């Protein structure tokens, strides 16, 4: 099971694409480089920490047996991510933008997210070729999110997984 820092890195990495969108919008609206460079550096730093943390987890998290009762695709969240996060963020007007207030709100959300029992698909994993599935298991939990590089069609295709978080699993077989 992950520690608080690993969960924090995972949750922070879900907003890395927003750092890049924000830096582009800032540059075109304000015509300055300082804030966009900071946003890009933060995005690269968080993305790199996530890459290292995920690779460590893939190597070291023990396998567990699971009896999957149902499986359904969960890649549709990407459309929701783009519509609800990226499009509004890309069209924000930065004239009266208060960086300190936004940073404070982001920090509060970042530290609350690891404490909640959620399984958030990660856009960086999608970019790396992973797919997301909602699965149910015989243990009664019906809302696991499974990360896999395979195209899964049947629940019998999954027998062993690695538990990343409480409700987030990683397929043990790579493509």
C-alpha positions as CSV (number, residue, x, y, z in Angstrom):
1,X,0.0,0.0,0.0
2,X,1.3,3.5,-0.8
3,X,2.2,6.1,1.7
4,X,0.8,9.6,1.9
5,X,3.6,11.0,-0.3
6,X,3.0,8.5,-3.1
7,X,-0.7,9.3,-3.1
8,X,0.0,13.0,-3.1
9,X,2.3,12.6,-6.1
10,X,-0.3,10.5,-8.0
11,X,-3.1,13.0,-7.4
12,X,-0.9,16.0,-8.2
13,X,0.2,14.4,-11.5
14,X,-3.4,14.3,-12.7
15,X,-3.2,18.1,-13.2
16,X,0.2,18.2,-14.9
17,X,-1.5,18.9,-18.3
18,X,-3.2,21.9,-16.8
19,X,0.3,23.4,-15.9
20,X,1.2,23.3,-19.6
21,X,-2.2,24.7,-20.7
22,X,-1.9,27.5,-18.1
23,X,1.6,28.4,-19.2
24,X,0.5,28.7,-22.8
25,X,-2.5,30.8,-21.9
26,X,-0.4,33.0,-19.6
27,X,2.2,33.6,-22.2
28,X,-0.3,34.6,-25.0
29,X,-2.3,36.8,-22.7
30,X,0.4,38.4,-20.5
31,X,3.4,38.1,-22.8
32,X,5.7,37.3,-20.0
33,X,7.9,34.3,-19.4
34,X,8.4,34.0,-15.7
35,X,5.1,32.4,-14.6
36,X,4.9,30.1,-17.7
37,X,8.5,28.8,-17.0
38,X,7.6,28.2,-13.4
39,X,4.4,26.3,-14.4
40,X,6.3,24.2,-17.0
41,X,9.1,23.4,-14.5
42,X,6.5,22.4,-11.9
43,X,4.7,20.2,-14.4
44,X,8.0,18.5,-15.4
45,X,9.0,18.0,-11.8
46,X,5.7,16.5,-10.7
47,X,5.5,14.4,-13.9
48,X,9.0,13.1,-13.2
49,X,8.2,12.3,-9.6
50,X,5.1,10.4,-10.8
51,X,7.1,8.5,-13.4
52,X,9.6,7.4,-10.7
53,X,6.9,6.5,-8.2
54,X,4.8,4.6,-10.7
55,X,7.8,2.6,-11.9
56,X,8.8,1.8,-8.3
57,X,5.3,0.6,-7.6
58,X,5.2,-1.6,-10.8
59,X,8.3,-3.3,-9.6
60,X,7.7,-3.6,-5.9
61,X,3.9,-3.9,-5.2
62,X,3.1,-7.6,-4.6
63,X,0.6,-9.4,-6.7
64,X,-2.8,-10.3,-5.3
65,X,-5.3,-12.8,-6.7
66,X,-8.7,-11.3,-7.6
67,X,-12.0,-12.8,-8.9
68,X,-13.4,-10.2,-11.2
69,X,-17.2,-10.4,-11.7
70,X,-17.6,-7.6,-14.3
71,X,-15.6,-5.2,-16.3
72,X,-16.4,-2.1,-18.3
73,X,-14.3,0.5,-20.2
74,X,-13.5,3.7,-18.3
75,X,-11.6,5.6,-20.8
76,X,-14.5,8.0,-21.4
77,X,-13.3,10.1,-18.4
78,X,-10.7,11.6,-20.8
79,X,-13.5,13.5,-22.6
80,X,-14.9,14.7,-19.3
81,X,-11.4,15.7,-18.2
82,X,-10.9,17.8,-21.4
83,X,-14.4,19.4,-21.2
84,X,-14.4,20.2,-17.5
85,X,-10.7,21.0,-16.9
86,X,-8.8,21.8,-20.0
87,X,-11.2,23.8,-22.1
88,X,-12.3,26.3,-19.3
89,X,-8.7,26.6,-18.2
90,X,-7.5,27.3,-21.7
91,X,-10.1,30.1,-22.1
92,X,-9.6,31.8,-18.7
93,X,-8.9,35.5,-18.8
94,X,-5.9,36.3,-16.7
95,X,-6.4,40.0,-16.4
96,X,-7.5,39.9,-12.7
97,X,-5.9,36.5,-11.9
98,X,-4.7,36.1,-8.4
99,X,-1.9,33.5,-8.3
100,X,-1.7,33.4,-4.5
101,X,-5.4,32.6,-4.0
102,X,-5.3,29.9,-6.7
103,X,-2.1,28.4,-5.3
104,X,-3.7,28.3,-1.8
105,X,-6.8,26.6,-3.2
106,X,-4.7,24.1,-5.2
107,X,-2.6,23.3,-2.1
108,X,-5.7,22.6,0.0
109,X,-7.1,20.3,-2.7
110,X,-3.8,18.6,-3.1
111,X,-3.5,17.7,0.5
112,X,-7.2,16.6,0.9
113,X,-7.2,14.4,-2.2
114,X,-4.9,11.6,-0.7
115,X,-7.2,11.3,2.3
116,X,-10.3,10.5,0.2
117,X,-11.1,7.0,-1.0
118,X,-11.1,7.8,-4.7
119,X,-9.6,6.3,-7.8
120,X,-8.8,9.0,-10.2
121,X,-7.6,8.0,-13.7
122,X,-4.4,9.7,-14.6
123,X,-4.1,11.5,-17.9
124,X,-0.3,10.9,-18.0
125,X,-0.9,7.1,-17.9
126,X,-3.4,7.5,-20.8
127,X,-0.7,9.3,-22.8
128,X,1.7,6.4,-22.0
129,X,-0.8,3.9,-23.6
130,X,-2.7,2.7,-20.5
131,X,-6.4,2.1,-20.5
132,X,-8.8,2.3,-17.5
133,X,-11.5,-0.1,-16.6
134,X,-14.2,-0.2,-13.9
135,X,-14.3,-3.7,-12.4
136,X,-16.3,-5.5,-9.8
137,X,-14.9,-8.2,-7.6
138,X,-16.3,-11.1,-5.6
139,X,-15.2,-9.4,-2.4
140,X,-18.2,-7.0,-2.9
141,X,-16.4,-3.9,-4.2
142,X,-17.8,-2.9,-7.5
143,X,-16.0,0.3,-8.2
144,X,-12.3,-0.6,-8.6
145,X,-10.5,1.2,-11.3
146,X,-8.1,-1.1,-13.2
147,X,-5.1,0.3,-15.1
148,X,-4.0,-1.9,-18.0
149,X,-2.1,-1.7,-21.3
150,X,-4.1,-4.6,-22.6
151,X,-7.5,-4.3,-24.3
152,X,-9.7,-6.2,-21.9
153,X,-13.0,-7.7,-23.0
154,X,-13.8,-10.4,-20.4
155,X,-13.6,-10.5,-16.7
156,X,-11.8,-13.8,-16.9
157,X,-8.8,-12.0,-18.5
158,X,-7.9,-10.7,-15.1
159,X,-6.7,-13.0,-12.4
160,X,-3.8,-11.2,-10.7
161,X,-3.4,-7.5,-10.0
162,X,-1.3,-5.1,-8.0
163,X,-3.1,-2.8,-5.6
164,X,-1.9,0.8,-6.0
165,X,-4.5,2.4,-3.7
166,X,-7.6,1.2,-2.0
167,X,-9.7,1.3,-5.1
168,X,-7.0,1.6,-7.8
169,X,-5.5,-1.6,-9.3
170,X,-2.8,-2.3,-11.9
171,X,-3.0,-5.2,-14.3
172,X,-0.2,-7.6,-13.6
173,X,0.2,-8.6,-17.3
174,X,1.8,-6.1,-19.6
175,X,1.0,-6.0,-23.3
